[in-house]
Amino acid sequence: MRTIRIGSGAGYSGDRIEPAVELAEKGNINYLVFECLAERTIAIAQNAKLNDPTKGYDPLLVERFEAVLPICKKNGIKIITNMGAANPQAGAAKVREIATRLGLGKLKIAAISGDDVVEALKVSDTKILETGAPASSMADVLVSANAYVGAAPMVEALANGADVIITGRVADPSMFLAPQIHEFGWSQDDWDKIGKGTAVGHLLECGGQVTGGYYAEPGKKDVADLARLGFPIAEVSEDGAIVITKVEGSGGKVTEHTCKEQILYEVHDPKTYLTPDVTADFSQITFTEIAPNRIKVGGVTGRARTDTFKVSVGYNDGYMGEGQISYAGPGALARAQLALDIVRERLKITGVKANELRFDLIGVNSIHADVLAPAPEPTEVRIRVTGRCDSMKEAVRIGNEVETLYTNGPASGGGATKSAKQVVAMLSALFPRDKVVPVIEYLEA
């Protein structure tokens, strides 16, 4: 029975690069997949592309490919990634440039786009799921609208000999599913196998989470050598048999418990996990330790996919201003509370126009309000004032008022910071599958 090994090179845009290098060098893998695109990431990338048509791909694309491409080329490892973000073509061109500069020889690069449906959504009566309003009602504030495309175009690119695939918005598990379909010739309506392949993708898509990173909790769930955390590998056989593991000797661990936590991550209904490729059923999934750091996965099935793609909708939602300053030593909490009172009053006196305001004591009530207020009194507290405004000018004024506490507020404030930025918020919609047409372009290096 043929088996392939797929490594997870990243779990988000800013993830560590060394574990991917370790996978390429020591993981004996056939595919290296970088999952680097969160919901907001692509909206931010769209703004970058508007400012410069040659940008809009992941900021770490160059550094990552310079690190792994020579090793992958030498070891015959294919790379799949959504680091193309809002501009897969520019990302693919940059990879070609890197390959040429490094003298890596012949390389076929596929850029997959077509997920950008913002113009179609602006004139669509498609409902926004969170509000029920038609998407067209938000046309003047829409920044991005990207459909979660499935594995099919990546399977096609692999069949056409692609060594590197750069995509825009595709569903995270689909990047891991595509090589399984390609290598084993699975029918894309063999729902049980597609469900199993999707489980592989979901277990690997967050990188170090499944090898103990997000799992770790001192004294309760101890994980060794997190500073050298190894990223996961899936061994998948033609019949859909799955083993999750990692590079031998790397930090972290793969156990039944790390896998159980990850399989539940972002899954609202384990029996009905909707992806563009399948409706996966994780409700009967099993994890069995067959050796240290080797977990066998079973019990996954699948049903027919839906006739819609989820669309991640980014829109401009005003501007956020923020200011912070710290107080320490005896009476720190009282001085911090006085500082917040002063800023609250100053924002009224000066007429700052804010739609929302927050006044937080970090370490006291910034996350759990007053539920977990410390006792005894803390010896250091940092205040944070944030507000949402309709203009950048008003947002800037919030941080300015916090900064004035240096000389106009309680004694011994220090470490003041301030910022103001545009807010890109996210909503979602379901868009007809047949209205999203993926486009594959090939570049040769």
C-alpha positions as CSV (number, residue, x, y, z in Angstrom):
1,M,0.0,0.0,0.0
2,R,1.5,3.3,-1.1
3,T,2.0,5.9,1.6
4,I,2.9,9.6,1.3
5,R,4.1,12.0,3.9
6,I,2.8,15.6,4.1
7,G,4.4,18.2,6.4
8,S,2.9,21.3,7.8
9,G,5.3,24.2,7.4
10,A,3.3,27.0,9.0
11,G,0.0,27.5,10.9
12,Y,-0.4,31.2,10.3
13,S,1.2,34.1,8.4
14,G,3.9,35.0,10.9
15,D,4.8,31.5,12.0
16,R,8.3,30.3,12.7
17,I,10.4,29.3,9.6
18,E,12.9,26.8,11.3
19,P,10.3,24.0,11.7
20,A,9.6,24.0,8.0
21,V,13.3,23.8,7.2
22,E,13.6,20.9,9.7
23,L,10.7,19.1,7.9
24,A,12.3,19.6,4.5
25,E,15.7,18.4,5.7
26,K,14.8,15.6,8.1
27,G,11.1,14.8,7.7
28,N,11.4,12.5,4.6
29,I,8.3,14.3,3.3
30,N,6.8,14.4,-0.2
31,Y,4.8,17.6,0.3
32,L,5.4,20.7,2.4
33,V,2.2,22.8,3.0
34,F,2.3,26.4,4.3
35,E,-1.1,27.6,5.7
36,C,-0.6,31.3,6.1
37,L,-4.0,33.0,5.4
38,A,-6.4,34.0,8.2
39,E,-9.7,35.8,7.6
40,R,-8.3,39.3,8.1
41,T,-5.0,38.6,6.5
42,I,-6.4,38.6,3.0
43,A,-8.3,41.8,3.5
44,I,-5.1,43.5,4.7
45,A,-3.3,42.0,1.6
46,Q,-6.0,43.5,-0.7
47,N,-5.2,46.9,0.7
48,A,-1.5,46.3,0.1
49,K,-2.3,45.3,-3.5
50,L,-4.3,48.5,-4.0
51,N,-1.3,50.5,-2.9
52,D,1.1,48.5,-5.0
53,P,0.0,46.1,-7.7
54,T,3.2,44.0,-7.3
55,K,2.3,43.3,-3.6
56,G,-0.5,41.6,-1.8
57,Y,1.2,38.3,-1.2
58,D,2.4,37.1,2.3
59,P,5.2,39.4,3.7
60,L,7.3,36.3,4.7
61,L,7.0,34.6,1.3
62,V,10.5,35.6,0.2
63,E,12.2,34.6,3.4
64,R,10.3,31.3,3.6
65,F,11.1,30.3,0.0
66,E,14.7,31.3,0.2
67,A,15.0,29.0,3.2
68,V,13.1,25.9,2.0
69,L,13.1,26.0,-1.8
70,P,16.7,24.8,-2.4
71,I,16.1,21.9,0.1
72,C,12.8,21.0,-1.4
73,K,14.2,21.1,-4.9
74,K,17.1,18.8,-3.9
75,N,14.8,16.4,-2.0
76,G,12.0,16.3,-4.6
77,I,9.4,17.9,-2.2
78,K,6.5,19.8,-3.7
79,I,5.3,22.9,-2.0
80,I,1.7,24.1,-1.7
81,T,0.8,27.4,0.0
82,N,-1.9,30.1,0.2
83,M,0.9,32.7,0.7
84,G,-0.4,34.2,-2.6
85,A,-3.1,35.9,-0.5
86,A,-4.6,38.7,-2.6
87,N,-2.0,38.4,-5.4
88,P,-1.1,34.8,-6.3
89,Q,0.4,35.8,-9.6
90,A,2.8,38.2,-8.0
91,G,3.7,35.6,-5.4
92,A,4.4,33.0,-8.0
93,A,6.5,35.5,-10.0
94,K,8.5,36.2,-6.8
95,V,9.1,32.4,-6.3
96,R,10.3,32.2,-9.9
97,E,12.7,35.1,-9.3
98,I,14.1,33.3,-6.2
99,A,14.5,30.0,-8.0
100,T,16.4,31.7,-10.8
101,R,18.6,33.8,-8.5
102,L,19.5,30.7,-6.5
103,G,20.2,28.7,-9.7
104,L,17.8,25.8,-8.8
105,G,17.2,24.7,-12.4
106,K,13.9,23.8,-13.9
107,L,10.8,24.5,-11.8
108,K,7.1,24.7,-12.6
109,I,5.1,27.1,-10.5
110,A,1.3,27.3,-10.5
111,A,-0.6,30.4,-9.5
112,I,-4.2,29.7,-8.6
113,S,-6.7,32.7,-8.4
114,G,-10.4,33.2,-9.1
115,D,-11.4,33.3,-5.4
116,D,-11.8,37.1,-5.4
117,V,-15.5,37.7,-5.8
118,V,-15.7,41.2,-4.4
119,E,-17.1,42.9,-7.6
120,A,-19.7,40.2,-8.0
121,L,-20.7,40.6,-4.3
122,K,-21.1,44.3,-4.6
123,V,-24.0,43.9,-7.0
124,S,-25.4,40.7,-5.4
125,D,-28.4,40.0,-3.3
126,T,-26.4,37.3,-1.5
127,K,-27.2,37.7,2.2
128,I,-24.5,38.5,4.8
129,L,-24.9,35.6,7.3
130,E,-24.3,37.7,10.4
131,T,-26.8,40.5,9.5
132,G,-29.2,39.1,6.9
133,A,-28.6,42.2,4.8
134,P,-27.8,41.9,1.1
135,A,-24.1,42.2,0.3
136,S,-24.9,45.0,-2.2
137,S,-25.9,47.2,0.7
138,M,-22.2,47.3,1.8
139,A,-20.8,48.0,-1.6
140,D,-19.2,51.3,-0.5
141,V,-17.2,49.8,2.4
142,L,-16.3,46.4,1.0
143,V,-12.5,45.8,0.9
144,S,-12.4,42.1,0.0
145,A,-14.6,39.1,-0.7
146,N,-12.8,35.8,-1.2
147,A,-14.4,32.4,-1.7
148,Y,-12.9,29.4,0.1
149,V,-12.1,27.3,-3.0
150,G,-11.5,23.6,-2.6
151,A,-8.8,21.1,-3.7
152,A,-9.8,20.7,-7.4
153,P,-7.6,23.4,-9.0
154,M,-4.6,22.2,-6.9
155,V,-5.2,18.6,-8.0
156,E,-5.2,19.8,-11.6
157,A,-2.0,21.8,-11.1
158,L,-0.3,18.8,-9.6
159,A,-1.5,16.6,-12.5
160,N,0.1,19.1,-14.8
161,G,3.5,18.8,-13.1
162,A,3.5,21.8,-10.8
163,D,6.4,21.7,-8.3
164,V,5.1,24.8,-6.4
165,I,1.5,25.9,-6.0
166,I,0.7,29.4,-4.9
167,T,-2.9,30.1,-4.1
168,G,-5.2,32.8,-2.8
169,R,-8.1,31.9,-0.5
170,V,-8.6,28.2,-0.5
171,A,-10.0,26.2,2.5
172,D,-7.1,25.3,4.8
173,P,-7.6,21.5,4.8
174,S,-8.0,21.5,1.0
175,M,-4.3,22.2,0.6
176,F,-3.4,19.0,2.4
177,L,-6.2,17.1,0.7
178,A,-5.1,17.9,-2.9
179,P,-1.9,15.8,-2.8
180,Q,-3.8,12.8,-1.4
181,I,-6.3,13.0,-4.3
182,H,-3.5,13.5,-6.8
183,E,-1.2,10.7,-5.5
184,F,-3.9,8.1,-5.0
185,G,-6.3,8.9,-7.8
186,W,-9.2,9.3,-5.4
187,S,-12.5,10.3,-7.0
188,Q,-13.5,13.7,-5.7
189,D,-17.0,12.3,-4.9
190,D,-15.6,9.4,-2.9
191,W,-17.0,11.2,0.2
192,D,-15.5,8.9,2.9
193,K,-12.0,9.2,1.5
194,I,-12.3,12.9,0.9
195,G,-13.6,13.1,4.5
196,K,-10.5,11.2,5.7
197,G,-8.2,13.5,3.7
198,T,-10.0,16.5,5.1
199,A,-9.3,15.3,8.7
200,V,-5.6,15.1,7.8
201,G,-5.8,18.7,6.7
202,H,-7.6,19.9,9.7
203,L,-5.2,18.2,12.0
204,L,-2.2,19.7,10.3
205,E,-3.4,23.1,9.2
206,C,-2.5,24.9,12.5
207,G,1.1,23.7,12.5
208,G,2.5,23.4,16.1
209,Q,-0.9,23.3,17.7
210,V,-1.2,19.6,17.2
211,T,2.4,18.9,18.3
212,G,1.7,20.4,21.7
213,G,2.2,24.2,21.2
214,Y,-1.3,25.5,21.9
215,Y,-2.0,22.5,24.1
216,A,0.7,23.2,26.7
217,E,-0.2,24.2,30.2
218,P,2.5,24.0,33.0
219,G,1.7,21.5,35.7
220,K,-1.4,20.2,33.9
221,K,-0.3,19.4,30.3
222,D,3.5,19.7,30.2
223,V,5.2,19.7,26.9
224,A,9.0,19.4,26.6
225,D,11.3,21.7,24.5
226,L,8.7,24.1,23.2
227,A,11.4,26.5,22.0
228,R,12.3,23.9,19.4
229,L,8.7,22.8,18.7
230,G,8.5,20.4,15.7
231,F,5.7,20.8,13.2
232,P,3.5,17.8,12.3
233,I,3.7,15.2,9.5
234,A,0.8,13.1,8.2
235,E,1.5,9.7,6.8
236,V,-1.4,8.8,4.5
237,S,-2.0,5.5,2.7
238,E,-4.0,4.9,-0.4
239,D,-6.9,3.4,1.5
240,G,-7.1,6.5,3.7
241,A,-5.1,5.1,6.7
242,I,-3.7,8.1,8.7
243,V,-0.8,8.5,11.2
244,I,0.1,11.9,12.7
245,T,3.7,12.3,13.8
246,K,6.6,14.7,13.8
247,V,10.4,14.8,13.0
248,E,12.2,12.5,15.4
249,G,14.1,14.5,18.1
250,S,12.2,17.7,17.6
251,G,10.4,19.5,20.5
252,G,6.8,19.0,21.5
253,K,4.8,15.8,21.3
254,V,2.0,14.2,19.4
255,T,-0.5,12.4,21.6
256,E,-4.1,11.3,21.6
257,H,-4.9,14.4,23.6
258,T,-3.1,16.9,21.3
259,C,-4.9,15.4,18.4
260,K,-8.3,15.5,20.1
261,E,-7.8,19.2,21.0
262,Q,-6.9,20.1,17.4
263,I,-9.7,18.1,15.7
264,L,-12.2,20.1,17.8
265,Y,-10.5,23.5,17.0
266,E,-13.0,25.7,15.1
267,V,-15.4,22.9,14.5
268,H,-18.9,23.8,15.5
269,D,-20.6,20.5,14.6
270,P,-18.2,17.5,14.5
271,K,-20.8,15.5,12.6
272,T,-21.2,18.2,9.9
273,Y,-17.9,19.9,9.2
274,L,-18.5,21.9,6.0
275,T,-15.7,22.4,3.6
276,P,-15.8,23.1,-0.2
277,D,-14.8,19.5,-0.8
278,V,-17.0,17.4,1.5
279,T,-19.3,17.4,4.5
280,A,-16.9,15.7,6.9
281,D,-18.1,13.7,9.9
282,F,-15.6,13.7,12.8
283,S,-18.2,12.5,15.3
284,Q,-16.8,9.0,15.5
285,I,-13.1,9.8,15.0
286,T,-10.6,7.8,17.0
287,F,-7.0,8.4,18.0
288,T,-4.7,5.5,19.0
289,E,-1.1,5.7,20.0
290,I,0.8,3.1,18.1
291,A,4.3,4.3,19.2
292,P,5.6,7.5,21.0
293,N,4.6,10.5,18.8
294,R,2.7,8.3,16.4
295,I,-1.0,8.5,16.5
296,K,-3.3,6.5,14.2
297,V,-6.5,8.2,13.1
298,G,-9.7,6.3,12.3
299,G,-13.4,6.6,12.2
300,V,-13.8,9.5,9.8
301,T,-16.5,9.5,7.1
302,G,-18.0,12.0,4.7
303,R,-21.1,13.1,2.8
304,A,-21.7,15.2,-0.3
305,R,-20.4,18.7,-0.3
306,T,-22.7,21.8,-0.4
307,D,-23.5,23.7,-3.6
308,T,-22.1,27.0,-2.1
309,F,-18.7,28.3,-1.1
310,K,-18.2,30.2,2.1
311,V,-17.0,33.8,1.3
312,S,-14.9,35.8,3.8
313,V,-16.0,39.4,3.5
314,G,-13.7,42.2,4.6
315,Y,-15.0,45.8,5.1
316,N,-13.9,49.1,6.5
317,D,-15.4,49.5,10.0
318,G,-14.0,52.8,11.0
319,Y,-10.7,53.7,12.8
320,M,-9.3,52.6,16.2
321,G,-7.3,54.8,18.4
322,E,-5.4,53.4,21.4
323,G,-3.1,54.7,24.2
324,Q,-1.4,52.8,27.0
325,I,0.8,53.8,30.0
326,S,2.1,51.9,33.1
327,Y,2.1,52.5,36.8
328,A,4.1,50.5,39.4
329,G,5.0,50.4,43.1
330,P,2.8,51.1,46.1
331,G,-0.6,52.5,45.1
332,A,-0.2,51.5,41.5
333,L,-3.8,50.3,41.1
334,A,-5.2,53.5,42.6
335,R,-3.0,55.7,40.3
336,A,-4.0,53.6,37.3
337,Q,-7.7,54.0,38.1
338,L,-7.3,57.7,38.6
339,A,-5.5,57.9,35.2
340,L,-8.5,56.2,33.5
341,D,-10.9,58.6,35.2
342,I,-8.8,61.6,33.9
343,V,-8.8,60.3,30.3
344,R,-12.5,59.5,30.4
345,E,-13.2,63.1,31.5
346,R,-10.7,64.6,29.0
347,L,-12.3,62.8,26.1
348,K,-15.6,64.4,27.1
349,I,-14.1,67.9,27.6
350,T,-12.3,67.9,24.3
351,G,-15.3,66.4,22.4
352,V,-13.6,63.4,20.9
353,K,-16.2,61.7,18.7
354,A,-16.1,58.0,19.4
355,N,-18.7,55.3,18.7
356,E,-17.2,52.9,21.3
357,L,-14.7,53.4,24.2
358,R,-13.0,50.9,26.5
359,F,-11.0,51.7,29.6
360,D,-9.0,48.7,30.8
361,L,-6.6,47.9,33.6
362,I,-4.4,45.3,32.0
363,G,-3.7,42.5,34.5
364,V,-6.8,43.4,36.5
365,N,-10.0,43.6,34.3
366,S,-9.0,43.8,30.7
367,I,-10.2,40.3,29.8
368,H,-12.6,39.2,32.5
369,A,-13.9,42.5,33.7
370,D,-13.8,42.5,37.5
371,V,-14.3,38.7,37.9
372,L,-10.7,37.9,38.4
373,A,-9.5,41.2,40.1
374,P,-6.2,40.3,41.9
375,A,-5.8,40.1,45.6
376,P,-3.6,41.3,47.1
377,E,-3.3,44.5,45.1
378,P,-0.9,44.3,42.1
379,T,2.4,46.2,42.3
380,E,2.2,47.1,38.6
381,V,-0.7,47.9,36.3
382,R,-0.9,49.1,32.7
383,I,-3.9,51.1,31.5
384,R,-5.3,50.9,28.0
385,V,-7.8,53.2,26.5
386,T,-9.2,52.3,23.1
387,G,-11.9,53.8,20.9
388,R,-13.6,53.3,17.6
389,C,-14.2,56.4,15.5
390,D,-15.4,57.4,12.1
391,S,-12.2,59.2,11.1
392,M,-8.5,58.8,11.6
393,K,-8.2,62.3,13.0
394,E,-10.6,61.5,15.9
395,A,-8.9,58.1,16.6
396,V,-5.5,59.8,16.9
397,R,-6.8,62.1,19.7
398,I,-7.5,59.1,22.0
399,G,-3.8,58.1,22.2
400,N,-2.8,61.7,22.5
401,E,-4.8,62.1,25.7
402,V,-3.3,59.0,27.3
403,E,0.2,60.3,26.4
404,T,-0.5,63.6,28.2
405,L,-0.6,61.6,31.5
406,Y,3.2,61.7,31.5
407,T,3.0,65.2,33.0
408,N,-0.7,65.9,33.6
409,G,-1.8,62.8,35.4
410,P,-1.0,60.6,38.4
411,A,2.6,60.3,39.6
412,S,5.2,58.0,38.0
413,G,3.5,57.0,34.8
414,G,5.8,55.4,32.2
415,G,6.2,53.5,29.0
416,A,3.4,55.4,27.2
417,T,2.5,54.2,23.7
418,K,-0.2,55.3,21.2
419,S,-1.5,54.2,17.9
420,A,-4.3,54.7,15.4
421,K,-5.3,52.5,12.5
422,Q,-8.1,51.7,10.1
423,V,-10.3,48.8,11.2
424,V,-10.9,46.0,8.8
425,A,-13.7,43.8,10.1
426,M,-15.0,40.5,8.8
427,L,-18.3,39.0,7.9
428,S,-19.3,36.0,5.9
429,A,-21.6,34.8,3.1
430,L,-22.5,31.8,1.1
431,F,-22.0,32.2,-2.6
432,P,-23.1,29.8,-5.4
433,R,-20.3,27.4,-6.3
434,D,-20.9,27.6,-10.0
435,K,-20.2,31.4,-9.9
436,V,-16.6,30.9,-8.7
437,V,-14.2,29.9,-11.4
438,P,-10.7,29.1,-10.3
439,V,-7.9,30.2,-12.7
440,I,-4.6,28.4,-13.0
441,E,-1.5,30.1,-14.5
442,Y,1.9,28.4,-14.9
443,L,5.3,30.0,-14.7
444,E,8.6,28.2,-15.6
445,A,11.9,28.8,-13.8
